[in-house]
Amino acid sequence: MNRKSSTHQSSARNAASKQVKGKLGRVARVSETGQSTNLEGLITQLLTVLGEDPKRSGLEETPKRVAKAFSFFTKGYQENVDDLVNGALFPIDYDEMVIVRNIDFFSLCEHHLLPFFGKCHVGYIPDKKVVGLSKIPRIVDVFSRRLQVQERLTVQIAETLQAKLKPVGVGVVVEARHLCMMMRGVEKQNTLAVTSHMLGAFRKQQQTREEFLKLIGPSPN
């Protein structure tokens, strides 16, 4: 890899990491009631612009249903990672790899508001403390239930675990299918996007990184 390419990738990683800092806690958002009302009106306008009649049978309740659905799809903005993790950190004398693999997730592409979905694999090497295993999928959900790009999602999961656990190292691999590539554009139904973010020993030590990648195994997708 040449120096220019390496510098570009390093800058991209740093930019993504900066987006995580200061955003591990609660994110300000419009109230649930106000948001739902606004969304219903917007969906009604959208149906009209598309040439539909929002008052016809079958569409009368659609704005309300879509508003409720989008509130759920983006509920990660209202969730607090600090509250989620802080009660589930446990001291332990264990220095081998901990892996939670094949974590299902769904998210919305921020470019087209279309879903992307797949599997997330998370591994870390503890430094005198571990996090409750169920908290790792919950961290994935907090960041996936937002408007996202896969690259940033991968970084946020890894950086959050690094910040909360201060482990020897963290590795995250995300594999996903994007409807914005399947339904439109290039229309490739079998394309799988893979991203990774390695920190600490996972980045510095090839043997550790290779062990992690071997243990998460081939994707079942």
RODO-2510 file (C-alpha; in nm, 4 decimals, decimal comma):
residues 221
     n   res          X          Y          Z
     1     m     0,0000     0,0000     0,0000
     2     n     0,1479     0,3374    -0,0947
     3     r     0,1850     0,6253     0,1500
     4     k    -0,0947     0,8336    -0,0099
     5     s    -0,3459     0,5465     0,0156
     6     s    -0,2396     0,4701     0,3729
     7     t    -0,2752     0,8353     0,4745
     8     h    -0,6229     0,8540     0,3160
     9     q    -0,7421     0,5413     0,5007
    10     s    -0,5976     0,6684     0,8286
    11     s    -0,7769     1,0026     0,7837
    12     a    -1,1040     0,8210     0,7116
    13     r    -1,0667     0,6109     1,0266
    14     n    -0,9882     0,9182     1,2363
    15     a    -1,2889     1,1056     1,0964
    16     a    -1,5181     0,8138     1,1763
    17     s    -1,3703     0,7836     1,5246
    18     k    -1,4277     1,1518     1,5959
    19     q    -1,7981     1,1058     1,5203
    20     v    -1,8129     0,8509     1,7993
    21     k    -1,6502     1,0639     2,0680
    22     g    -1,9073     1,2624     2,2595
    23     k    -2,1927     1,0568     2,1151
    24     l    -2,1734     0,7497     2,3334
    25     g    -2,4513     0,8818     2,5544
    26     r    -2,7920     1,0246     2,4782
    27     v    -2,8547     1,2075     2,1524
    28     a    -3,1004     1,4985     2,1583
    29     r    -3,4162     1,4282     1,9633
    30     v    -3,7670     1,5632     1,9061
    31     s    -4,0250     1,4261     2,1470
    32     e    -4,1959     1,1016     2,0521
    33     t    -4,5369     1,2671     2,0161
    34     g    -4,4140     1,5636     1,8143
    35     q    -4,2009     1,3459     1,5889
    36     s    -4,4835     1,1042     1,5142
    37     t    -4,7211     1,3859     1,4243
    38     n    -4,4682     1,5488     1,1927
    39     l    -4,3871     1,2200     1,0243
    40     e    -4,7533     1,1418     0,9593
    41     g    -4,7957     1,4726     0,7787
    42     l    -4,4815     1,4145     0,5721
    43     i    -4,5920     1,0648     0,4703
    44     t    -4,9327     1,2003     0,3698
    45     q    -4,7584     1,4578     0,1489
    46     l    -4,5337     1,1875     0,0028
    47     l    -4,8316     0,9719    -0,0932
    48     t    -4,9923     1,2712    -0,2629
    49     v    -4,6738     1,3596    -0,4551
    50     l    -4,6499     0,9979    -0,5730
    51     g    -4,9976     1,0323    -0,7236
    52     e    -5,1860     0,8388    -0,4584
    53     d    -5,4942     0,9319    -0,2615
    54     p    -5,4023     0,9177     0,1111
    55     k    -5,7705     0,8904     0,1981
    56     r    -5,8452     0,5817    -0,0061
    57     s    -5,9055     0,2439     0,1564
    58     g    -5,5758     0,0786     0,2380
    59     l    -5,3843     0,4040     0,2778
    60     e    -5,5871     0,5820     0,5452
    61     e    -5,3751     0,4412     0,8299
    62     t    -5,0489     0,4260     0,6321
    63     p    -4,9041     0,7597     0,7530
    64     k    -4,9572     0,6556     1,1140
    65     r    -4,8094     0,3092     1,0549
    66     v    -4,5051     0,4457     0,8700
    67     a    -4,4444     0,7100     1,1386
    68     k    -4,4540     0,4401     1,4055
    69     a    -4,2218     0,2174     1,2024
    70     f    -3,9640     0,4926     1,1471
    71     s    -3,9728     0,5810     1,5157
    72     f    -3,8745     0,2198     1,5854
    73     f    -3,6161     0,2048     1,3050
    74     t    -3,4382     0,5084     1,4529
    75     k    -3,4916     0,4502     1,8235
    76     g    -3,1150     0,4242     1,8729
    77     y    -3,0993     0,8042     1,8801
    78     q    -3,2880     0,7968     2,2094
    79     e    -3,0879     0,5186     2,3730
    80     n    -2,7996     0,5775     2,6108
    81     v    -2,4933     0,3555     2,5804
    82     d    -2,3693     0,4676     2,9224
    83     d    -2,6869     0,3440     3,0916
    84     l    -2,6734     0,0245     2,8894
    85     v    -2,3156    -0,0759     2,9702
    86     n    -2,2182     0,0727     3,3055
    87     g    -2,4139    -0,1759     3,5157
    88     a    -2,2742    -0,4755     3,3298
    89     l    -1,8959    -0,4477     3,3656
    90     f    -1,7458    -0,7287     3,5730
    91     p    -1,3915    -0,7766     3,7072
    92     i    -1,2399    -1,1075     3,5990
    93     d    -0,9019    -1,2731     3,5598
    94     y    -0,9349    -1,3759     3,1950
    95     d    -0,7055    -1,2740     2,9124
    96     e    -0,8217    -1,4828     2,6164
    97     m    -1,0445    -1,3716     2,3309
    98     v    -1,4169    -1,3185     2,3846
    99     i    -1,6268    -1,3387     2,0679
   100     v    -1,9951    -1,2861     1,9977
   101     r    -2,0600    -1,3759     1,6348
   102     n    -2,3545    -1,3737     1,3946
   103     i    -2,5363    -1,0839     1,5618
   104     d    -2,8331    -1,0039     1,3391
   105     f    -2,8937    -0,6362     1,2727
   106     f    -3,1075    -0,4084     1,0560
   107     s    -3,0328    -0,0474     0,9757
   108     l    -3,1323     0,2298     0,7349
   109     c    -2,8939     0,3645     0,4731
   110     e    -2,8726     0,7399     0,5278
   111     h    -2,8391     0,8028     0,1529
   112     h    -3,1663     0,6443     0,0365
   113     l    -3,3486     0,5563     0,3625
   114     l    -3,3534     0,1946     0,2457
   115     p    -3,2641    -0,0964     0,4750
   116     f    -2,9338    -0,2742     0,4941
   117     f    -2,9049    -0,5835     0,7096
   118     g    -2,6753    -0,8705     0,7950
   119     k    -2,4428    -1,0072     1,0618
   120     c    -2,2019    -0,8421     1,3015
   121     h    -1,9097    -1,0264     1,4645
   122     v    -1,7459    -0,8743     1,7728
   123     g    -1,4360    -0,9869     1,9570
   124     y    -1,2180    -0,8413     2,2303
   125     i    -0,9385    -0,9421     2,4668
   126     p    -1,0242    -0,8316     2,8231
   127     d    -0,7923    -0,6378     3,0506
   128     k    -0,9209    -0,7336     3,3953
   129     k    -1,2887    -0,6745     3,3141
   130     v    -1,5572    -0,8051     3,0788
   131     v    -1,8997    -0,6833     2,9705
   132     g    -2,2155    -0,8940     2,9976
   133     l    -2,2482    -1,0910     2,6750
   134     s    -2,6027    -0,9718     2,6056
   135     k    -2,4810    -0,6115     2,6097
   136     i    -2,2774    -0,6574     2,2931
   137     p    -2,5812    -0,7236     2,0685
   138     r    -2,7545    -0,4345     2,2443
   139     i    -2,4669    -0,2022     2,1560
   140     v    -2,5004    -0,3163     1,7949
   141     d    -2,8724    -0,2334     1,8082
   142     v    -2,8139     0,1129     1,9569
   143     f    -2,6013     0,2182     1,6608
   144     s    -2,7805     0,0224     1,3883
   145     r    -3,1183     0,1726     1,4800
   146     r    -3,0131     0,5039     1,3302
   147     l    -2,9567     0,6443     0,9836
   148     q    -2,6225     0,4868     0,9012
   149     v    -2,3512     0,3895     0,6616
   150     q    -2,1941     0,0507     0,7219
   151     e    -1,8440     0,1878     0,7640
   152     r    -1,9436     0,4253     1,0444
   153     l    -2,1567     0,1601     1,2142
   154     t    -1,8547    -0,0711     1,2279
   155     v    -1,6333     0,1982     1,3794
   156     q    -1,8914     0,3062     1,6383
   157     i    -1,9363    -0,0453     1,7738
   158     a    -1,5603    -0,1010     1,8061
   159     e    -1,4838     0,2422     1,9522
   160     t    -1,7622     0,2092     2,2089
   161     l    -1,6255    -0,1201     2,3391
   162     q    -1,2752     0,0278     2,3445
   163     a    -1,3930     0,3299     2,5436
   164     k    -1,5999     0,1321     2,7929
   165     l    -1,3791    -0,1736     2,8492
   166     k    -1,0303    -0,0433     2,7706
   167     p    -0,9394    -0,3948     2,6571
   168     v    -0,6147    -0,5253     2,5098
   169     g    -0,7850    -0,5100     2,1708
   170     v    -1,1158    -0,5041     1,9850
   171     g    -1,2180    -0,6425     1,6480
   172     v    -1,5485    -0,5874     1,4662
   173     v    -1,6532    -0,7292     1,1295
   174     v    -1,9860    -0,6394     0,9673
   175     e    -2,1336    -0,8194     0,6662
   176     a    -2,4446    -0,6719     0,5089
   177     r    -2,6763    -0,6659     0,2105
   178     h    -2,7968    -0,3234     0,0989
   179     l    -3,1375    -0,2777    -0,0611
   180     c    -3,0112     0,0434    -0,2204
   181     m    -2,7878    -0,1839    -0,4317
   182     m    -3,0457    -0,4613    -0,4736
   183     m    -3,3664    -0,2710    -0,5576
   184     r    -3,2152     0,0175    -0,7553
   185     g    -2,8896     0,1392    -0,9018
   186     v    -2,6695    -0,1565    -0,9977
   187     e    -2,9448    -0,4044    -0,8937
   188     k    -2,7064    -0,6752    -0,7689
   189     q    -2,9043    -0,9075    -0,5430
   190     n    -2,6171    -1,1267    -0,4239
   191     t    -2,3619    -0,8614    -0,3324
   192     l    -2,2314    -0,8678     0,0245
   193     a    -2,0498    -0,5665     0,1721
   194     v    -1,7875    -0,6446     0,4383
   195     t    -1,6280    -0,3871     0,6705
   196     s    -1,3943    -0,4234     0,9663
   197     h    -1,2419    -0,2117     1,2406
   198     m    -0,9506    -0,3398     1,4474
   199     l    -0,8048    -0,1740     1,7558
   200     g    -0,5160    -0,2521     1,9895
   201     a    -0,3776    -0,6032     1,9578
   202     f    -0,6194    -0,6828     1,6760
   203     r    -0,4592    -0,4111     1,4628
   204     k    -0,0971    -0,4448     1,5769
   205     q    -0,0622    -0,8225     1,5962
   206     q    -0,1263    -1,0235     1,2820
   207     q    -0,1560    -1,3507     1,4764
   208     t    -0,4324    -1,2079     1,6981
   209     r    -0,6174    -1,0671     1,3986
   210     e    -0,5935    -1,3954     1,2095
   211     e    -0,7177    -1,5911     1,5120
   212     f    -1,0208    -1,3640     1,5360
   213     l    -1,1026    -1,3923     1,1662
   214     k    -1,0654    -1,7710     1,1835
   215     l    -1,2910    -1,8011     1,4884
   216     i    -1,5754    -1,5952     1,3425
   217     g    -1,5660    -1,8348     1,0479
   218     p    -1,7402    -1,8035     0,7125
   219     s    -2,0628    -1,6051     0,7094
   220     p    -2,3842    -1,8129     0,6877
   221     n    -2,5324    -1,5462     0,4546
***
